[in-house]
């Protein structure tokens, strides 16, 4: 290895090793931009050094090529590779779709038993589930930034526990990711969005976001915000092409990168190297495995119900880069309102395996009262069986015009940027608590500032005053007192 891990990456890798020894199959939750690939490259070399075979799995061709470039000696399992000798002490990188059809190779991997370590990239995607169940005797690490059981129900079938690395708030606070600003402007009418298979469908999104009103909003914001490179995420290939065309007609040289663009590689090169082309419009192809740190403006020209997709899109702007002091998100789909701010800590320990019981449907929902006599009608009744009166159709509420006002969702946080944690008033600490999601850490900060401060904090945070009786205020507490960015 010709590189060293950062201290937090080294701690993460060591924690994974300890948990792996105990549980054998674990999720490694690594935030976008935290150096996930470097971490598992380091783990791979360590495993090979003790004569274990390592199989790295991915379902994305671009990520396959990216991972392959990190190693000098690897065996690639991709389209066209029919056979390979599987043995200990060797690194294998496989496309899931290809290896799933190579029964002889799977048998050889299985024969290695505990001498095989599998690293499954983007573990929240279920493509590899069937294959991993066939290799049940191997050690397994599933890397992902977003292990959310609600959208990845296969996680509890494959993994036994989770190890959580440093999350976005910590990475920003310690200078490993860029400071984050989030704005919302709803120029589209979102009332017509329809959900299909758990996500807003392309047709209703194209109708909502593919109009002059939205394009004018993007144009206004491109003029409003100073940026070097911008990424605009759309809901479909057609939507992306139309958006790029509209922006070009408005004077912005933009490219549309997607799987059906034969010139995508050349246009991406232009976006990365030419100052004249500074807007890249995309769909899903660049939401993962795409690392271009100069991106400092991300426009969400779509809505999503998916937390992983949302965090991946926003994360494209989070990397640090020379001359870059922040990144900005402009959200046209109410995504932050629906899914929360990108920087807020989430309880992945709970989310990866939380199975909520489905709510029982109340039978009363299937009925409504007759407007004339009060008899309970079934929804399909055209007239009341008791009095023969036709139910009165209630008028639909008049649709409101979308609010086009640009609102900064991170505005309250701006007032405490540049302050040290020890300088925060109780109200300012509450702002930091809401923004970062670090509730336990904020309790520690409040405790360190004495009983009076702590009691005021408890009141604002909604705790009962008796909560203070748990603590000894004569104990001197310390905490990492950094400057907020």
N, C-alpha and C positions, 0 to 999 in steps of 0.2 A: 504493500500500500504506500502510495506517495502522498498521502494527506493525513491530517489529524482531525479528529472530531472536535467540535466545540465542547466545552465542559458540559452543557446541558444535554448535548447529543450523546456524549459518553455516559452520562448518568442514565439516560433513557435506554441505551443499549444494554447497560449492566442490569437495569431493572427488568428488561425483557428476558435476559438470560436467566435470572433468578426465578422469574415467574414461569418460564418455559420448563425449567427443570422440575417444577412442582406440578404444573397443569398440562404440559405437553402441547397444547393447542391454544394459542392466545392471540388476541387482537392487540396490535400496536397502534394506538391512536396518536398520529402525528399531524399537527396542523399544517395546512397549505403554507409553503414557504419556510418551514422549519428545518428542511434538509433531510427529508424522509429517505431519498435515494442514497445519499451519502451514508446515512445510518445503516441501511440494510446492506450496502456494499461492504462496510466495515464488518458487520456481523457475518457476512458470507465468507470473507477472508479468514476470520477467526475460526469458523466451522471447518473450512477446508484444511486449515493448518493442523487440525487434530484428526485429519483423514475422514471427515464426513463428506458425503455428497450433498450438494445444494442444488435444489431445483427452484428457479425463480419463474413464477407464472404471471402472465399478463394477457389481457384480452384486446389490447390496443396495439396496432402495428407501429404507431409513432412512438409509444412508450417502450415497446420492444426494442426498437432501434436505439432509443435514448439509453436504456439500461445496458444494452450490449456494448455501447461505446465506453462504458465505465470499466470494462474488464479487458485484460490482454489475452487471456486464454480461456475461452468458453466454448461449449458445444451448443449450437443453436438448433432448436427444434421448431421449424417453421414449415410453411408450405413447400413441398418438394423434397423434404427430408423424410425418408421412409423408415430408415433403420439407424440405430446408434447403439454402441456398447455402453451400457450403464454400469459405472463402478464408483467406488468410494474415492474421495479426494478430488473430485471433478466438479466444476460448476456447469450447470445446464440452464439455459434460458429458453422457455417454451411458450409458444402461443397456445392458450387454452384450447381454442377451437381445433388446432392441429393435433396436439397431444391426446385429446379426448378420443381421437380416431386411431391411435397407435397402440393397439392392445398388447403387442409384444413389448413395447417400451414400458407401458404401465406395469406389466408383470415384473420386469427387471427392477423398476423402481420399488415395487412392493417387496421384493426379495431383500432389499437393503434394510428394511424394518427401521430400527432406531438409528441406523447410520445415515439416514436421510433427513435433511432439514428442508422443508418447503417454505418459501417466502412468496406469499400471495399478494400481489400488488392490487390496489383499489379493491380491498376485500369487501366493501359494501355492495359491490356488483356481484350478482349471483351466478355469473356465467360458469365459474369453476366449481360450483357446488357438487355436481355429480362426480366429477373427477376426484375431488378431494375426499369424498366419501369412500372412494376405491383405494385410497392411500392412507388408510386409517391408522397404520402403525408408525407413520413418520411423525417427527416433530413439525409443528406448523406455526408460522407467524403470519398473521393477516394484517398488512399495513393499510390504513385508511385514515383520512381526516375526519370522516363523518360516519361513525358506527351507530346508525339510528335504526333500531329494530322495526320501527313503524314502516320504514321503506326498505328494509333489508332483513326480512324474516328468516332468511337462511342462517343468519349469524349464530343464533342459539343452537342450531342443529350441528354446527361445525366446531365452534370455539367454546372453551371452558372458562375463560376469564379475560380480563383486559388490563393493559398497561397504558397509562395516559402520559404523554409527553407534554412539554410546555405548550400552552395555548396562545392565541393571538394577542390577548392583552399583555401577557408577560413578555412576549417577543417584541411587541412595540415598545413597551416601557424600558426594555433593556437594549434597544437599538438594533435588533435583528430584523425587524420589519418596519415599514414606513408608518408614520402617523396617519390617522384615518379620519376623513370627513365625509359625512353622508347627507345628501339632499334628496328630497322627494318632490316630484311634480307629477300630478295625475292629469295628463292631457288626453288620455283615452277613456272611453266609457267602458268600465270594467264590469258593468252589470250583466252584459251578455256573454261573459266567459262561461264556457261549459267544460265540465270535468269528464274526462274519458280515461279509464284505467288509472285513476288516481292523479292525473295531471291535466292541466288546461289544454284542450285540444288545439291543433294548429289552425283549424279553420276559424274558430271563434277568436283566436288571438290575432290572426291576420286581419280580420274585420275590425277588431278593436284598435290595433296599433298601426295598421297600414293605411293611414290617411294623411292628408296635408296638415291637419291640425297637429298631429304628433310630430311629423317631420319638421314643421316650423318650430316646435318646441325644442327638438334636438339642435336645430340650427341656432336658435337663440342661446342655448346653453353652451354650444361649442364656441360661440362668440363671447359668452360671459366668463367662462373659466379659462385661465391660462394653463396650457398643457403642452407636453412634448409629444406623447403618443397616447392615442385614445382607442379603446376597444368598445364596440357597440354589440350587444348580444340580442339576437332576434329569435323568433319562435320557429321559423322554418326557412328552408333554402330560398323559396320565393320571396318571403318577407325580407330576408337578408339582401337579396339582389335588388329588390325595389327600394330598400332603405339606402343602399350604397348609390344607386342611380339618382335618387332624390338629393342626396348630399352632394354628389358630383355636380348636379345641375345648379345647386346653390353655391358652388364655388369651392367645395372641399374635395381634394383628390383622395378618394377612398377606395379600398379594395374589399371584395367580398370573398371570404375564405370558407370553403365548404367542400364536401366530398365530390360534388358534381362539377366543380370548377377545374378544367384541365390545366389551367395556368396558375393554380393555387400556390405551388412551390415558388414560382417566379415572382408572383405578386407578394407573397409573404417576405421574400428576400428584399423586395422594394420597400415594404413597410418597415423592415428592420434597419435598412441602410440609407434610405432616402429621406431627407428632411421634408421634402415636398409632399410625400405621402405619409400622413400622420394619423389617419383614421382607418381602423380595421373592423369591418363588420363580419360577424360570424354567428353560428348557430350553436352546435354542441361540440364540434370538432376541437375547439381550442379551450374548452372548459377544464381539461385535465392534461397533464403531460406537456403543457406549453409554458415555458419559462422565459419571459422577456422582461427583465427588471425595469427598463425605461418607461413601461406603461404607467401613466400617472392619472388617467381619467378613465373610469369604467361607467358606461351607460347601459342600464338594464331596460332595453326597449321591449320588454315582455314581462309576463307574470309567470310565477311558478309556485306550485305547492310543495316542491322538493327542497328540503333543507340542504342536502348535499350539493345539489345543482346551484343553489343560491350562494352558498359559501365558496364554491369553486369559481363561480363567475366573479364575485367580488375579489377573491384572492388573487386574481390575475394582476391586480394593481398593487399588491402589498409588498413586493420585493423592494429592497433598497437598491439604489443605483446612484452613480456619481451625478451630482447636481440636482438630485431629487430630494425634496424635503418633506413631501407628503403625497398622499394619493386621495382622489376624490371619487365618490360614487354618486351618480344621479339616477334615481330610481323612478321609472314611469309606471311601474306595475304594483305599487303598494307592497312590495316584497318585504321590506323591513318591518312594516306594520304587521304583516302576517307571520314572519319568521324570526323577527328580532334583528338587532344590529349585529354585524359581522364580528365585532370585537368582544361581545359579551361571552363570558365563560359559560359553557353548557355542561350539564351533569352527564357526561358520556358514560360514567360508571353505571348510571341508572338507565340511560337511554338505549344502550346496546342490547339490553335484555328485558326491558320493561314490556310486559304483556298486560295491557288493560283489558278488563272484562267488558265485553260489548254491552252497551246499555239496552235494557229490555224495552221494546217498543210498547208504548201505552195503547191499549185498545181504544181509548177514548179519542185518539187521533184519527181513527177511521170514521168518526161521526161528527155531525154538526147539528145544531138545533134549528128547527123550522122557524123562520122569521114570524110566522102567523100564530102557530099554536104551541111551539116549543118542543114538539115531538122530535126525538133523535133520528136524524136522517143519515143514511149511508152516503158516502161520497158520490156514488153513481146515481142516486135517486134524482130523477128529473122533476118529479112532483112529490109532495108530502103524502104518504099513504094514509095519514089520519084526517087531513082537512082538504087535500087535493090542490093546495096552493103551490105554485112554482117558486122555488127558492130565489131570492133576490141576488143577482150577481153584483158583488161588490166591485166598484171601479178600481182599476189598477192605479197605484200611486204614480203621479207624474214624474217621469225621469228627470233628474237634475243634470244640468250641464256639468261636465267634469271641471273640477277646480284646477286652474292652470297656474296657481301661485306656487312659486318655488320656496319650499320650506326646508331649513337645515335641521335635520334630526339630531345632529351632534352639537347644536348651538349652545346648550346648557353646559356642555363639557368645555367649550372654548374658554370660559371664564376661569377655569382652574388649570389650563395648560400652562406650563412654566413654573408652577408652584410645586414645592416638595410636599410629600404626604403629611409631614409633621406640621406644616403651615395651614392645613385645611381647617376651616371652621366646621362645626357639626353639619350644617346644611351643605357645605361643599363636599364633605365626606360622603354624604348621602348621594350626591350627584355622581361621585366616583363609584359608589356601590352599585347604583343602578346601571351605570355605563359599562362597568367591567364585569359585574355579576359575582365579584369576589366577596361574598357575605362573611365568611369566616375570617378572612384577612382584615376586613373592615372592623369586625368586632375586636380583634387584637389591637388595631390602631386606636380605637376608641378607649379600650381599657388602659392603654399605656398613658393616656392623657388625664387620668384621674377619674374619681367617682362622679363628680358633677358633670363633666363632659360626657361620660359614659351614660348617665341617666338621661341626658337630653337626647343622646343618640338612640337609646332604647325607645324613647317616646316617638321619635320621628320614624324609626324603623318598624314600629308596630309591635314591639315586644312588651310583655308585662314587666312592670318594675321589679317584681320578685326575681326575675332572671338574673339581676345583679348579685343576688345572694350566693350565687354559685362561685363567685370569684373573690380572691384575696387581693385587695387593692394595695397592700403593702409590698406585694411582689413587683419588682421592677421589670417591665417588659421592654424588649427591643424588637424592631422590625426593619426590613429593608426600606430605608427612607430615600426613595428616588424622586427625580423630577418628572412630572407628568408631561407627556408629549401629545 
